[in-house]
Amino acid sequence: MSLRFRLNLLISVLFVTILVLGAVLVIHNARRAVLEETQSTGRLALRLLDVASTGGPGGEDALRERLEAELRDFEDTRHLKVALLAEGRETPLAGTAGAHEPSAPRWFARLVEPAAIELRRVTGERGGAELIVRADPGDEIAESWEDARPLLTLVLVVSVIANGLLYVVIGRWLKPVERIVAAMDGIEQGEYRARLPAFELPELARVATQFNRMAEVLEQSREENRSLARRNLAIQEDERRALAHELHDELGQSISAIKAVAVSIGQARPEPSAEVGAAARTIADISSHVYSVVRGMMRRLRPVLLDELGLVRALQDLVDGWNERHAETFCRLETHGSLGSLGDAVNITVYRVVQECLTNVGKHAGASEVAVGIERASGGDERVRMTISDNGAGFDAASVPRGLGLLGMRERVDALRGTFELDTGAGRGVTITIDLPLAAEAPA
């Protein structure tokens, strides 16, 4: 439930409470007024009964004439119904209010109408007639409704209009909160360049100021981390290159010399003894094995083809060698666009990412096919897009902890201000998509 909805709900409850309290007050006042008028009618009825009880000459007709004459002297008879009951017949007396339906709604009439008041008095010298006086609050109820309706209508209209205005105003006041939440989502996604404008409300203005300061610090920290990461990776690659050259120039040549000496001993004239010949062949075989191991180490440390023949040829050699060692899985490499002038930082990043992905597939995926696609997108914003996917077992990215391989790839990509996306799930393989901007700052 949003804050805006909660505030409007609270205000609506307050207005409804005010409306109900106002209605209760109006109904209470109306009920009291009707009750007072009814009591006044009762007092009038007592006076009429007193007049009627005095008696006089004549029969029923004379009594009715005296009552009608007396009733004409009172204005309050509109709240009365006076009748004369004689010989089983009830006769309404002239000058009293006639029967009518009140103009107020029934629910209002039920709430304010008092209990029925009816008075009877036997009249005449012989008790042959009975005077019936009934209170009729209908007119007073109608008057009370006419007085209460404008007030209730005003309270209702004011409540609706005020609630609507507050809904709009609160929505406008809280609109900056949506921008704050969107900016925070951007920070969560790594968009540290997000900034908030100056808001009108002082509290939100302070929030915007602190947020912008936080974003600046995070952006600066990320740039420093990227610079350190690029420097660290450059130092690693330089050390690997130097070690590979040392292995090639020193150890490789020494092993070749040992093998040559062993072969020379085996081919010497006169022929050496059988023991010496066997030892020479063993030394030559061991030298060949050690040299192949050293060549593999040099290839892993620094691919010579990457420096000599470029990225595409180095990747082809990497994929071919991987296919030879993994007969149960076939890796397919596809390249598009010109990949010959990407720069040393991008070249080594692409090569290391593909190398790490193939290592992970061989260890964990259990896949039968691997597809590696590299494309250079031309245009105003040149980028290199990499897609590595397999049809292996996959994994649940939310529950399975990510190893150093994925972290290393992310670190390399982020150092060049690239994007790294991992799409996987149990039973549906792994797909890694990487975008590297070619305008990225080269490692120092």
C-alpha positions as CSV (number, residue, x, y, z in Angstrom):
1,M,0.0,0.0,0.0
2,S,1.6,3.3,-1.1
3,L,2.1,6.3,1.1
4,R,-0.2,8.4,-1.0
5,F,-3.0,5.9,-0.7
6,R,-2.5,5.6,3.1
7,L,-2.6,9.4,3.5
8,N,-5.7,9.8,1.4
9,L,-7.3,6.9,3.2
10,L,-6.6,8.5,6.6
11,I,-7.9,11.9,5.4
12,S,-11.0,10.2,4.0
13,V,-11.6,8.5,7.3
14,L,-11.3,11.8,9.1
15,F,-13.8,13.5,6.7
16,V,-16.2,10.6,7.0
17,T,-15.9,10.9,10.8
18,I,-16.6,14.6,10.6
19,L,-19.6,14.0,8.3
20,V,-21.0,11.4,10.7
21,L,-20.5,13.6,13.8
22,G,-22.1,16.5,11.9
23,A,-25.0,14.3,11.0
24,V,-25.4,13.1,14.5
25,L,-25.3,16.6,15.8
26,V,-27.9,17.8,13.3
27,I,-30.2,14.8,14.0
28,H,-29.8,15.4,17.7
29,N,-30.8,19.1,17.4
30,A,-33.7,18.2,15.1
31,R,-35.0,15.5,17.4
32,R,-34.8,18.0,20.4
33,A,-36.7,20.6,18.4
34,V,-39.4,18.2,17.4
35,L,-39.7,16.9,20.9
36,E,-40.1,20.5,22.2
37,E,-42.8,21.2,19.7
38,T,-44.5,18.0,20.6
39,Q,-44.4,18.8,24.2
40,S,-45.9,22.3,23.4
41,T,-48.6,20.5,21.6
42,G,-49.3,18.4,24.7
43,R,-49.6,21.6,26.8
44,L,-52.0,23.0,24.2
45,A,-54.0,19.8,24.4
46,L,-54.4,20.2,28.1
47,R,-55.8,23.7,27.7
48,L,-58.3,22.4,25.1
49,L,-59.3,19.6,27.5
50,D,-59.8,22.2,30.2
51,V,-61.9,24.3,27.9
52,A,-63.9,21.3,26.9
53,S,-64.4,20.0,30.4
54,T,-66.2,23.2,31.5
55,G,-69.2,22.0,29.6
56,G,-72.1,24.2,28.4
57,P,-75.6,24.0,27.0
58,G,-76.4,22.0,24.0
59,G,-75.3,18.6,22.7
60,E,-72.6,17.3,20.5
61,D,-73.0,20.0,17.9
62,A,-72.7,22.8,20.4
63,L,-69.6,21.2,21.9
64,R,-68.0,20.9,18.5
65,E,-68.7,24.6,17.8
66,R,-67.1,25.7,21.0
67,L,-64.0,23.6,20.3
68,E,-63.6,24.9,16.8
69,A,-64.0,28.4,18.1
70,E,-61.3,27.8,20.7
71,L,-58.9,26.1,18.2
72,R,-59.0,29.1,15.9
73,D,-57.3,31.2,18.6
74,F,-54.1,29.0,18.5
75,E,-51.5,28.9,15.8
76,D,-50.0,25.7,17.1
77,T,-52.9,23.6,16.0
78,R,-50.9,22.7,12.9
79,H,-49.1,20.2,15.1
80,L,-52.4,18.7,16.3
81,K,-55.0,16.3,15.1
82,V,-58.2,16.8,17.2
83,A,-61.2,14.7,16.8
84,L,-64.5,14.1,18.7
85,L,-65.6,10.5,19.2
86,A,-69.3,10.3,19.9
87,E,-71.7,7.3,19.3
88,G,-68.8,5.3,17.8
89,R,-68.1,7.8,15.2
90,E,-64.9,9.9,15.1
91,T,-65.3,13.4,13.7
92,P,-62.3,15.6,12.8
93,L,-62.8,19.2,14.2
94,A,-62.4,22.2,12.0
95,G,-59.2,24.3,12.2
96,T,-56.8,21.4,12.8
97,A,-54.0,20.2,10.5
98,G,-55.1,17.7,8.0
99,A,-53.4,14.4,7.4
100,H,-50.3,14.6,5.3
101,E,-47.1,12.8,4.6
102,P,-43.9,14.6,5.8
103,S,-41.6,15.9,3.1
104,A,-38.5,14.7,4.9
105,P,-36.9,11.3,4.0
106,R,-38.1,8.3,5.9
107,W,-34.7,7.6,7.5
108,F,-34.6,11.1,8.8
109,A,-38.2,11.0,10.0
110,R,-37.5,7.7,11.9
111,L,-34.4,9.2,13.6
112,V,-36.1,12.4,14.8
113,E,-39.7,11.4,15.3
114,P,-40.6,11.2,19.0
115,A,-42.9,8.7,20.6
116,A,-46.6,9.1,19.7
117,I,-48.6,11.3,22.0
118,E,-52.4,10.8,22.2
119,L,-54.7,12.3,24.9
120,R,-58.3,11.4,25.5
121,R,-60.9,13.2,27.7
122,V,-64.6,12.4,28.2
123,T,-66.6,15.5,27.7
124,G,-70.2,16.6,28.1
125,E,-72.4,16.5,31.1
126,R,-73.3,12.9,30.6
127,G,-70.1,11.6,29.2
128,G,-71.5,10.9,25.9
129,A,-68.6,12.1,23.9
130,E,-64.8,11.7,24.0
131,L,-62.3,14.3,22.9
132,I,-59.1,12.8,21.2
133,V,-56.0,15.0,20.8
134,R,-53.1,13.5,18.8
135,A,-49.7,15.2,18.3
136,D,-48.6,15.4,14.7
137,P,-44.8,16.1,14.4
138,G,-44.8,15.8,10.6
139,D,-44.6,19.6,9.9
140,E,-41.8,20.0,12.5
141,I,-39.9,17.1,11.0
142,A,-40.2,18.7,7.6
143,E,-39.0,22.0,8.9
144,S,-36.1,20.3,10.6
145,W,-35.1,18.5,7.4
146,E,-35.2,21.8,5.5
147,D,-32.8,23.2,8.0
148,A,-30.5,20.2,8.2
149,R,-30.3,19.4,4.5
150,P,-28.2,22.4,3.5
151,L,-25.8,21.8,6.4
152,L,-25.4,18.0,5.6
153,T,-25.0,18.8,1.9
154,L,-22.4,21.4,2.6
155,V,-20.4,19.1,4.9
156,L,-20.6,16.3,2.2
157,V,-19.6,18.6,-0.7
158,V,-16.7,20.1,1.3
159,S,-15.5,16.7,2.3
160,V,-15.5,15.4,-1.3
161,I,-13.9,18.5,-2.7
162,A,-11.3,18.7,0.1
163,N,-10.4,15.0,-0.3
164,G,-10.0,15.4,-4.0
165,L,-7.8,18.4,-3.7
166,L,-5.7,16.7,-1.0
167,Y,-5.4,13.7,-3.2
168,V,-4.0,15.8,-6.1
169,V,-1.8,17.9,-3.8
170,I,-0.4,14.9,-2.0
171,G,0.3,13.2,-5.3
172,R,2.2,16.3,-6.4
173,W,4.1,16.4,-3.1
174,L,5.0,12.8,-3.3
175,K,5.9,12.7,-7.0
176,P,9.6,13.4,-6.2
177,V,9.6,10.3,-4.1
178,E,9.1,8.3,-7.3
179,R,12.1,10.0,-8.8
180,I,14.1,9.2,-5.7
181,V,13.1,5.5,-5.8
182,A,14.0,5.4,-9.5
183,A,17.4,7.0,-8.8
184,M,18.0,4.5,-6.0
185,D,17.2,1.6,-8.4
186,G,19.7,3.0,-10.8
187,I,22.3,3.1,-8.1
188,E,21.5,-0.6,-7.3
189,Q,22.1,-1.4,-11.0
190,G,25.4,0.5,-11.0
191,E,24.2,3.7,-12.6
192,Y,26.2,6.0,-10.3
193,R,25.8,9.0,-12.6
194,A,22.2,9.3,-11.5
195,R,21.4,12.7,-9.9
196,L,18.3,14.2,-8.3
197,P,17.2,17.8,-9.0
198,A,16.5,20.3,-6.3
199,F,13.0,19.8,-4.9
200,E,10.7,22.4,-3.5
201,L,10.0,20.7,-0.2
202,P,12.9,21.3,2.3
203,E,12.9,17.7,3.5
204,L,13.1,16.2,0.1
205,A,15.7,18.8,-1.0
206,R,17.9,17.6,1.9
207,V,17.4,14.0,0.7
208,A,18.3,15.0,-2.9
209,T,21.5,16.7,-1.7
210,Q,22.6,13.8,0.4
211,F,21.7,11.3,-2.4
212,N,23.7,13.3,-5.0
213,R,26.7,13.5,-2.6
214,M,26.5,9.7,-2.1
215,A,26.3,9.1,-5.8
216,E,29.3,11.2,-6.5
217,V,31.3,9.3,-3.8
218,L,30.2,6.0,-5.3
219,E,31.0,7.1,-8.8
220,Q,34.5,8.3,-7.8
221,S,35.1,5.1,-5.8
222,R,34.1,2.9,-8.8
223,E,36.3,4.8,-11.1
224,E,39.2,4.4,-8.7
225,N,38.4,0.7,-8.4
226,R,38.3,0.4,-12.2
227,S,41.6,2.1,-12.5
228,L,43.2,-0.1,-9.9
229,A,41.7,-3.2,-11.6
230,R,43.0,-2.2,-15.0
231,R,46.4,-1.5,-13.5
232,N,46.4,-4.9,-11.6
233,L,45.3,-6.8,-14.8
234,A,48.0,-5.0,-16.8
235,I,50.7,-6.0,-14.3
236,Q,49.4,-9.6,-14.3
237,E,49.6,-9.8,-18.1
238,D,53.0,-8.2,-18.1
239,E,54.3,-10.7,-15.6
240,R,52.7,-13.6,-17.6
241,R,54.3,-12.3,-20.8
242,A,57.7,-12.0,-19.2
243,L,57.4,-15.4,-17.6
244,A,56.3,-16.9,-20.9
245,H,59.3,-15.3,-22.7
246,E,61.6,-16.7,-20.0
247,L,60.2,-20.2,-20.4
248,H,60.5,-19.9,-24.2
249,D,64.0,-18.4,-24.3
250,E,65.7,-20.1,-21.4
251,L,63.9,-23.3,-20.4
252,G,62.7,-24.1,-23.9
253,Q,66.1,-23.8,-25.4
254,S,67.7,-25.7,-22.6
255,I,65.3,-28.6,-23.1
256,S,65.9,-28.5,-26.8
257,A,69.6,-28.7,-26.2
258,I,69.3,-31.6,-23.8
259,K,67.2,-33.5,-26.4
260,A,69.7,-32.7,-29.1
261,V,72.6,-34.1,-27.0
262,A,70.6,-37.2,-26.2
263,V,69.9,-37.8,-29.9
264,S,73.6,-37.2,-30.7
265,I,74.7,-39.8,-28.1
266,G,72.3,-42.3,-29.6
267,Q,73.6,-41.7,-33.1
268,A,77.3,-41.6,-32.2
269,R,79.9,-43.7,-34.1
270,P,80.9,-46.2,-33.1
271,E,77.5,-47.1,-31.7
272,P,77.2,-46.9,-27.9
273,S,76.3,-49.8,-25.8
274,A,72.7,-50.9,-25.5
275,E,72.5,-49.3,-22.0
276,V,73.8,-46.0,-23.2
277,G,71.5,-46.0,-26.3
278,A,68.4,-46.7,-24.2
279,A,69.3,-44.0,-21.7
280,A,69.8,-41.5,-24.5
281,R,66.4,-42.4,-26.0
282,T,64.8,-42.0,-22.6
283,I,66.4,-38.6,-22.1
284,A,65.1,-37.6,-25.5
285,D,61.6,-38.8,-24.8
286,I,61.5,-37.0,-21.4
287,S,62.8,-33.8,-23.0
288,S,60.0,-33.9,-25.6
289,H,57.4,-34.4,-22.9
290,V,58.8,-31.6,-20.8
291,Y,58.9,-29.3,-23.8
292,S,55.3,-30.0,-24.6
293,V,54.4,-29.2,-21.0
294,V,56.3,-26.0,-21.1
295,R,54.6,-25.0,-24.4
296,G,51.2,-25.6,-22.7
297,M,52.3,-23.4,-19.8
298,M,53.5,-20.7,-22.2
299,R,50.2,-20.8,-24.1
300,R,48.2,-20.4,-20.8
301,L,50.4,-17.7,-19.5
302,R,50.5,-15.6,-22.7
303,P,49.2,-16.8,-26.1
304,V,52.0,-16.1,-28.5
305,L,49.5,-16.1,-31.4
306,L,47.6,-13.2,-29.8
307,D,50.7,-10.9,-30.1
308,E,51.9,-12.3,-33.5
309,L,48.7,-13.1,-35.5
310,G,45.9,-11.3,-33.7
311,L,42.8,-12.1,-31.7
312,V,40.9,-14.2,-34.3
313,R,43.8,-16.6,-35.0
314,A,44.5,-16.9,-31.2
315,L,40.9,-17.7,-30.5
316,Q,40.8,-20.3,-33.3
317,D,43.9,-22.0,-31.9
318,L,42.3,-21.9,-28.4
319,V,39.1,-23.5,-29.6
320,D,40.8,-26.1,-31.7
321,G,43.0,-27.1,-28.8
322,W,40.0,-27.3,-26.5
323,N,38.1,-29.5,-29.0
324,E,41.0,-31.9,-29.3
325,R,41.0,-32.3,-25.5
326,H,37.2,-32.6,-25.2
327,A,36.0,-35.1,-27.7
328,E,32.5,-35.4,-26.1
329,T,31.9,-31.6,-26.6
330,F,32.2,-29.5,-29.7
331,C,32.9,-25.8,-29.5
332,R,31.9,-23.6,-32.5
333,L,33.5,-20.2,-33.0
334,E,31.9,-17.4,-35.1
335,T,33.3,-13.9,-35.6
336,H,31.8,-10.9,-37.3
337,G,33.2,-7.5,-38.2
338,S,36.8,-6.3,-38.0
339,L,38.5,-7.6,-34.9
340,G,42.1,-6.7,-35.9
341,S,42.4,-3.3,-34.1
342,L,40.6,-3.6,-30.8
343,G,43.6,-2.7,-28.6
344,D,45.7,-4.9,-26.3
345,A,43.3,-4.4,-23.3
346,V,40.2,-5.6,-25.2
347,N,42.1,-8.4,-27.0
348,I,43.4,-9.9,-23.8
349,T,40.0,-9.5,-22.0
350,V,38.2,-11.3,-24.9
351,Y,40.7,-14.1,-25.0
352,R,40.7,-14.6,-21.2
353,V,36.9,-14.6,-20.9
354,V,36.6,-17.2,-23.7
355,Q,39.4,-19.2,-22.1
356,E,37.7,-19.1,-18.6
357,C,34.3,-20.0,-20.1
358,L,35.7,-23.0,-21.9
359,T,37.4,-24.1,-18.7
360,N,34.1,-23.9,-16.8
361,V,32.2,-25.8,-19.5
362,G,34.8,-28.6,-19.4
363,K,34.6,-28.9,-15.6
364,H,31.0,-28.3,-14.7
365,A,28.5,-28.0,-17.7
366,G,28.4,-31.6,-19.1
367,A,27.4,-30.0,-22.4
368,S,27.6,-31.5,-25.9
369,E,27.7,-28.1,-27.7
370,V,29.3,-24.7,-27.0
371,A,28.8,-21.6,-29.2
372,V,31.2,-18.7,-29.0
373,G,30.2,-15.6,-30.9
374,I,32.1,-12.3,-31.2
375,E,30.9,-9.3,-33.1
376,R,32.1,-5.8,-33.6
377,A,29.2,-3.4,-33.8
378,S,30.0,-0.3,-35.9
379,G,28.4,3.1,-35.7
380,G,28.7,6.1,-33.4
381,D,29.3,3.9,-30.3
382,E,31.6,1.0,-31.3
383,R,31.4,-2.0,-29.1
384,V,32.4,-5.6,-29.1
385,R,29.7,-8.1,-28.1
386,M,30.5,-11.5,-26.9
387,T,28.0,-14.4,-26.5
388,I,29.1,-17.7,-25.0
389,S,26.4,-20.3,-24.5
390,D,26.2,-24.1,-23.9
391,N,23.5,-26.7,-23.6
392,G,24.7,-28.1,-20.4
393,A,23.1,-28.6,-17.0
394,G,23.1,-25.0,-16.0
395,F,22.6,-23.9,-12.3
396,D,20.4,-21.8,-10.1
397,A,22.2,-18.4,-10.0
398,A,20.3,-17.4,-6.9
399,S,21.3,-20.4,-4.7
400,V,24.6,-21.6,-6.1
401,P,27.6,-19.4,-5.0
402,R,29.6,-18.0,-7.9
403,G,33.2,-19.1,-8.1
404,L,36.3,-17.1,-8.8
405,G,36.0,-17.7,-12.5
406,L,32.8,-15.6,-12.9
407,L,34.1,-13.0,-10.5
408,G,37.3,-12.7,-12.5
409,M,35.4,-12.3,-15.7
410,R,33.2,-9.6,-14.2
411,E,36.2,-7.8,-12.9
412,R,37.9,-7.8,-16.3
413,V,34.7,-6.6,-18.0
414,D,34.0,-3.9,-15.4
415,A,37.5,-2.6,-15.6
416,L,36.8,-1.7,-19.3
417,R,33.4,-0.2,-18.4
418,G,31.6,-3.1,-20.1
419,T,28.5,-5.0,-19.1
420,F,28.2,-8.6,-18.0
421,E,25.0,-10.6,-18.1
422,L,24.5,-14.1,-17.0
423,D,21.4,-16.1,-18.0
424,T,21.1,-19.6,-16.6
425,G,18.9,-22.0,-14.9
426,A,18.8,-25.7,-13.8
427,G,18.6,-27.8,-17.0
428,R,18.8,-25.0,-19.5
429,G,22.5,-24.3,-19.9
430,V,24.4,-21.1,-19.4
431,T,24.5,-18.0,-21.6
432,I,27.0,-15.2,-21.0
433,T,26.6,-11.9,-22.9
434,I,29.3,-9.2,-22.7
435,D,29.5,-5.8,-24.2
436,L,32.9,-4.0,-24.3
437,P,33.1,-0.3,-25.4
438,L,36.1,0.2,-27.6
439,A,36.5,3.8,-26.3
440,A,37.4,2.4,-22.9
441,E,40.5,3.8,-21.3
442,A,43.5,1.6,-21.8
443,P,45.3,0.2,-18.8
444,A,48.0,2.4,-17.5
